Amino acid sequence: MPVKICILASSSSGNCTFISTGTTRLLIDAGLSRRETMARLAAVGETLERLDAILITHEHSDHIAGLPVLAKMPSRPMREAGWRQTPVYLSHRCAQQIDWGGHQPDVRPFQAGATFAIGDIEVTSFTIPHDAVDPVGFTIRAEGRVIGIATDLGYVPDSIKWHLRQTDFLLLESNHDLDMLKVGPYPWSVKQRVMGRMGHLSNEVASQFIRDDLDERTSTLVLGHLSEQNNYPDLVRLVASQELDRRGLATRLIVQEPRQAGELFTL
């Protein structure tokens, strides 16, 4: 059976990725409103009611803005046995940071670094360097394919490089152009945060990863979480394409536009 992926949103305005197999459907992050999430799922023939779980990388608002409402949705596998909320998987410490709006969700906490199964999907979490409480990235294994999700990280340590080996599909951050950030509108304190080792990946660092560490197996690379103030999609595409060409890789490069849903990929 094919594995399907659609990046519903990837930017500081909201983050949400849909992944499905023939029997299991997940959202990674819930940074969009319920209405917008429903609309973007409907565009690829899916509904909220069919979700099996929501996974959260960290507690920043662009990743959880819609979570308290979405966590009330009924879980598809349990509909025949009675109404049940959609399970939410997130790290123990992250769960403690979220205001659930007065209701008790079905939280499935895990320790960062844990591997667990949701239906026929195997999920591995890994720690990422970001200024949140216990942030994680994920690798998703299903039907012999491997999907990597690594955004909101200040740099790429060897541990993350290890987790992103042998991925068929990779969503990687390429947040800002360093020169644009330095002369851009942000206060200096925010610029320091974004540039720091607990901030966000620059185009240059993302391209260095492509040059030195992108696995030859990766057939699709999506660069996302672009800053709307400190980056241009065409610039991201140019810099990354140059590194792919230097290595002679046939990897398909996609630059995820801010505030837009991406295409539906089939692996």
C-alpha positions in Angstrom: 0.0 0.0 0.0 1.3 3.5 -0.7 2.2 6.0 2.0 0.7 9.5 1.4 2.1 12.8 2.8 0.7 16.3 2.5 2.3 19.3 4.3 -0.8 21.3 5.1 1.3 24.2 6.5 4.9 24.9 7.3 5.8 28.4 8.6 5.7 30.6 11.6 2.0 31.1 10.8 1.2 27.4 11.4 2.6 23.9 11.0 0.7 20.7 10.2 1.6 17.6 8.2 -0.7 14.7 7.2 0.6 11.2 6.8 -1.5 8.1 5.9 -1.2 4.5 5.0 -4.1 2.2 3.9 -5.3 1.9 7.5 -3.7 4.7 9.7 -3.9 8.5 9.5 -1.8 10.9 11.5 -1.3 14.7 11.9 2.0 15.9 12.9 1.5 19.2 14.7 -1.8 21.2 14.9 -0.9 24.8 14.2 -3.9 25.6 12.1 -7.5 26.3 13.2 -10.0 23.5 13.1 -11.7 25.1 10.1 -8.5 25.5 8.2 -7.3 22.0 9.0 -10.6 20.6 7.8 -10.4 22.6 4.6 -6.9 21.5 3.8 -7.6 17.9 4.6 -10.7 18.0 2.4 -8.6 19.2 -0.5 -6.7 15.9 -0.4 -9.9 13.8 0.2 -9.5 13.4 4.0 -11.5 14.4 7.1 -10.7 15.1 10.7 -13.0 12.2 11.8 -10.7 9.7 10.1 -7.6 10.6 12.1 -6.1 8.0 14.3 -3.7 10.3 16.3 -2.1 13.7 16.5 1.7 14.0 17.2 3.2 17.2 18.5 6.8 18.3 18.2 6.8 21.1 20.7 4.5 23.6 22.4 5.1 26.8 20.4 1.8 28.3 19.2 2.5 27.8 15.5 2.5 24.0 16.2 -0.4 23.7 18.7 -2.8 26.6 18.1 -5.5 24.3 16.9 -4.7 21.4 19.3 -7.1 21.9 22.2 -10.1 21.9 19.7 -8.8 19.1 17.5 -8.1 16.9 20.6 -11.8 16.8 21.2 -12.5 15.1 17.9 -13.7 11.5 17.9 -11.1 8.8 17.1 -12.0 6.8 14.0 -11.1 3.3 15.3 -13.3 3.7 18.4 -16.4 5.1 16.8 -18.1 1.6 16.8 -17.4 1.2 20.5 -18.5 4.7 21.4 -17.2 8.3 21.2 -13.6 8.8 22.1 -11.2 11.8 21.7 -8.4 11.6 19.1 -5.2 10.5 21.0 -2.4 13.1 21.2 1.2 11.9 21.4 3.8 14.3 22.8 6.6 14.3 25.3 5.9 14.2 29.0 7.4 17.7 29.6 5.7 19.2 26.5 2.3 18.0 27.7 2.7 20.0 30.9 3.1 23.2 28.9 -0.3 23.1 27.1 -3.5 24.7 28.1 -6.2 22.3 27.1 -9.0 24.7 27.5 -10.7 23.1 30.5 -11.1 19.6 29.2 -9.1 16.4 29.6 -7.7 15.1 26.3 -6.5 11.6 25.5 -2.8 12.3 26.0 -0.3 9.6 25.3 3.0 11.0 26.7 6.3 9.5 25.7 10.0 10.1 26.6 11.9 12.0 23.9 13.9 9.3 22.0 11.1 6.7 22.3 9.8 4.5 19.5 6.2 3.5 19.5 3.5 2.2 17.1 0.3 3.8 15.9 -1.6 1.3 13.8 0.8 0.1 11.1 3.1 3.1 11.5 6.2 3.0 13.6 7.2 6.4 15.1 10.6 7.3 16.4 11.1 10.6 18.3 14.4 12.4 18.7 15.5 15.4 20.6 16.1 18.6 18.5 18.0 21.8 19.6 15.3 24.5 19.9 14.2 27.0 22.6 11.1 25.0 23.6 10.5 22.5 26.4 11.7 19.1 25.3 11.2 19.6 21.5 11.4 16.6 19.2 11.5 15.6 15.5 10.1 12.3 14.1 11.0 9.6 11.7 7.9 7.7 10.4 8.3 4.1 9.1 5.5 2.4 7.2 5.2 0.1 4.2 9.0 0.0 3.9 9.3 3.8 3.5 10.9 6.2 5.9 9.8 9.8 6.4 11.8 12.4 8.4 10.4 15.5 10.0 13.0 18.0 11.3 12.1 21.7 11.6 12.6 24.3 14.3 16.2 23.4 15.1 19.2 25.7 15.6 21.7 23.4 14.1 22.0 19.8 13.0 24.0 17.7 15.5 25.3 14.2 14.6 22.4 12.6 16.5 19.9 14.1 14.1 22.0 13.3 11.1 21.9 9.7 12.3 18.1 9.7 12.6 17.7 11.2 9.1 19.7 8.5 7.3 17.9 6.4 4.8 14.9 8.6 4.6 12.8 8.3 1.5 11.1 11.7 2.2 12.5 14.5 4.3 10.9 17.7 5.5 13.8 19.9 6.6 13.9 23.5 7.8 15.4 26.3 5.7 14.1 29.2 7.7 16.1 32.3 6.8 18.8 33.9 4.7 21.4 35.1 7.2 22.1 38.5 5.5 18.4 39.2 5.2 17.9 38.4 8.8 20.7 40.7 10.0 19.3 43.7 8.1 15.6 42.8 8.5 12.8 44.2 10.8 13.2 42.0 13.8 14.6 43.4 17.1 18.2 42.4 17.7 17.2 40.1 20.6 14.9 38.2 18.2 17.6 38.0 15.5 20.0 36.6 18.1 17.5 34.0 19.0 16.8 32.9 15.4 20.5 32.7 14.6 21.4 30.9 17.8 22.0 27.2 18.3 18.5 26.9 19.8 16.8 28.9 17.0 16.2 28.1 13.4 18.2 26.7 10.4 19.5 29.2 7.9 19.6 28.5 4.1 23.3 28.1 4.4 23.2 25.4 7.2 20.4 23.5 5.4 22.5 23.5 2.2 25.5 22.3 4.1 23.4 19.4 5.3 22.4 18.7 1.7 26.1 18.8 0.6 27.5 16.6 3.4 24.8 14.5 4.9 21.6 14.1 2.7 21.2 10.4 2.1 21.3 9.3 -1.5 18.1 7.3 -0.8 16.1 10.5 -0.2 13.9 10.8 -3.3 12.0 13.9 -2.1 13.4 16.8 -0.1 11.0 19.4 1.1 12.5 22.6 2.5 10.0 24.3 4.8 9.3 26.7 7.7 10.5 29.6 5.6 10.5 33.0 7.2 8.2 35.4 5.4 10.3 38.4 6.5 13.8 37.0 6.1 13.7 34.6 3.1 12.5 34.1 -0.4 11.4 30.7 -1.8 13.4 31.3 -5.0 16.5 31.9 -3.0 16.0 28.7 -1.0 15.5 26.8 -4.2 18.6 28.3 -5.8 21.0 27.6 -2.9 19.7 24.0 -2.3 19.6 23.1 -6.0 23.2 24.1 -6.4 24.2 21.6 -3.7 22.1 18.8 -5.2 23.7 19.4 -8.6 27.2 19.3 -7.1 26.5 15.9 -5.6 24.7 14.7 -8.8 21.7 13.6 -6.8 18.3 13.0 -8.5 16.5 14.0 -5.4 13.3 16.0 -6.1 13.5 19.4 -4.4 10.3 21.1 -3.2 10.2 24.5 -1.4 7.1 24.8 0.8 5.6 28.2 0.4 4.5 29.9 3.6 0.7 30.0 4.3 0.0 27.4 1.6 -0.7 23.7 1.6 1.7 21.5 -0.4 0.9 18.8 -2.9 -0.1 15.3 -2.0 3.0 13.0 -2.2 2.7 9.2 -2.7 5.6 7.0 -1.8 
